[in-house]
Amino acid sequence: MIPLGPASGPARPRWPAAAVMSVLAVAAGGVFGGEDARPAMVLAVMMIIALLFADLAQLWIWQLVVRQEQGRRTAEALAVAEERLRFAADLHDVQGHHLQAIALKGELAQRLIGRDDEQARRHAGEVAELARTALRETREVVQGYRRASLGTEIANAVGVLRAAGIETTVEGDAARVPPPLQPLFGALVREGTTNVLRHSRARRCALVIDVAGDRVCVRVRNDGVPGAGEGGEPGSGLAGLRERFAAVGGRVEAGSAGPEAFELVGRAGVGR
């Protein structure tokens, strides 16, 4: 219950009210004290001190209530902002990955028209299937139910990269990655696949999964990047990925892995 009386009002009106109460207490002691007013005055002073302490205690309780309410509102605002960031990151991952694959398949189908109509029809069918998958996963993201496994993301990445003529190998077992980290490293694989298709002329790509206890390291390495290195400002996908890894105590590194080679590395652990 919020305290009433002088302490329940704003800070400025509270002190005049306390002063008025003090004057009234002194006046009451003088009036009712008779000829010997000293005991009554002492009693009045004690009442004043008690009332002031009671007012300060009410003020302290009131400020605690106000700060608690402000803290609750701040926590709610931070939770909303964090959920919006999570949603934006997941939506970017889904849309960016599938739209890149759709664009690639569409270009392949366009080039094959008139030369190999059967292959062109097959790629067109895959474009339609990718579009349906993107729509379904977008709906799942909106509903908050999407929890992609690393194994599924690797299978999708291998299929897309090989369709683009990129020889792709996988080392390690995705099933050994702890469940809480599966969506995080799935996002890393999606981002790495998108970067390979968009920013390189890769002929080979390797996905390496290394699990040691509760620590996990996943690498996406590709060739076909002349002058490979970090150079320039990181894209929004890589920046968002670093933020997500940092939130669980992990880190993301991206840079040269040899002549004309590039590597995206993510490291994280459970409870770190």
Secondary structure, DSSP 4 states (H G I P E B T S, - for coil): ----SGGGS-HHHHHHHHHHHHHHHHHHHHHHT-S--HHHHHHHHHHHHHHHHHHHHHHHHHHHHHHHHHHHHHHHHHHHHHHHHHHHHHHHHHHHHHHHHHHHHHHHHHHHTTT-HHHHHHHHHHHHHHHHHHHHHHHHHHHT-----HHHHHHHHHHHHHHTT-EEEEES-GGGS-GGGHHHHHHHHHHHHHHHHHH---SEEEEEEEEETTEEEEEEEEE--TT-S--SPPPHHHHHHHHHHHHTT-EEEEEE-STTEEEEEEEEETT-
